[in-house]
Amino acid sequence: MAFPRSTGCALSILIVLAAGVLILRFFVARSLIYPGSPVGFPPDLESRLPGARLLRYHSADGTPLEGALLRSADPAGPVAVYFHGNAESAAQGLSWIGILASRGIGVLLPEIRGFGGLPGRITEDHLYADGEAALAALRAEGVPPERTVLLGRSLGTGIAVELALRHPYRQLVLVSPYTSMVDMGRLVVGPLAPLVVPDRLDSLGKIGRVRMPVVILHGTRDDVIPVRMGRALAAAAPGARYIEVPEARHNEFPGLEERLVGVIRPEMLR
């Protein structure tokens, strides 16, 4: 049966639009969602930051990964695994982890594929797999789950929430978290977000099932991830401690290190 010419034109337009959405979803969207930083760990890491070690390990699919581990002077103290945000790399955390280590909190800075000069293209499943690999590397260093703190900022909060849902750890700490990647997409493309955003990272749908202490910090003037998202996550997490920081922006969060000490090892502030 032949379609009327007008119907055929409409179908052609729909096909072109659908193809455009698919191209945007699979070839463009991820490059916009995950703008990685090429800054890698320095070759003289161990001399630049005394006590730090570079760990080399692999994700489940064989992708080579690495992370910097700085232990504290307390052999029984917690170790925070810090999943960093977008447009930055794990190596940029080297400037502040010494503060936590001096207060009895060890830190692992794991890098994910596509960031920090590492090979690979990112998908949601890759983020989780790379996070799992980092935690396995930390266990291999003798740090058990009961001493492990999942610490995520911005993009990394989605990784931390998923891993907290999978395994029992000491604590989950989220800094400037989003409710989901689709919700972030809505800030840019409105109702088209579910069609063009390929990865969900649905922290809001997961956090209510996390069975460990949860702390959420969010700045009132966050200009990237609206503070209402942090509030929504806190409301969805039974017993969560929510700390709203007046005037703090997404990339200007004064006193964050001291606040982290206060939520991970509050006894160190006494």
Protein Blocks (a to p, Z undefined) as FASTA:
>chain_A
ZZdfklmmmmmmmmmmmmmmmmmmmmmmmmmmmcccfbdcdfklmmmmghiacdddddfk
opacdddddddfblkbccddddddehiafklmmmmmmmmmmnopacdddddehiahiacd
ddfklmmmmmmmmmmmmmmnopafklpccddehjlmmmmmmmmmmpccfbdcdehiafbf
klmmmmmnommlmmmmmbfolmklmmmmpccdddddddfklckbcfklmmmmmmmmghia
cdddehiafklcghklmmmmmmmmmmlmZZ
